[in-house]
Structures are given as C-alpha cells and as structure tokens.
Amino acid sequence: MQHYWFKPKRYGLGAYPASWQGWALTAAYLVFVVSLSAWFGEDNSLIEHRVTPFLVITAAATIIYVGIAWRTTEGGWHWRWGGKDRS
C-alpha cells in the first residue's frame, strides 16, 4: 500500500499537502526559497548580478518540489472540474 503525501485539488490542476511528509516538504521548500532570497539580497550593490543565479536555483528547486509532489499525489495530476473523479 502506497502512502500519498498530497491530495489532488478539487478544481483545476495541482495538489495540496495531506500528510506530515507533504507539509514537511512544502515547509522545507519555502524555507529554502526565503533563505536563498535573503542570502542573495543581503548586499544591495550586487543585486543586479545575483538575479539570474537566484532565478535559476529557484527554478531548479521548484521543479524538484513539483516533481516530488506529482509523484506522491493520490490519483495523479489532471484537470478536475469538482465532481467525482471518473479515472
């Protein structure tokens, strides 16, 4: 039996945390991005040189987060209209 970390949203595409593992992953992702932004933005004279590396690292972290969420979502990801899932 597989334990899912996320549940699919009722409307639209995506998922939300449904177990402590999902919440821990979400919290770790948010702490990482906020810490990264604080670290990259600590010296105002260098901010314009740090935008691209910040965006690249944040995009990579987001891709990893979404990939893990996608793989651990009960029922997978597809567009939902709010009714019962017919899959």
Summary of the structure (lengths in Angstrom):
residues: 87
radius of gyration: 16.6
end to end distance: 18.8
largest distance: 55.0
contacts: 197
relative contact order: 0.23
helix: 56%
strand: 13%
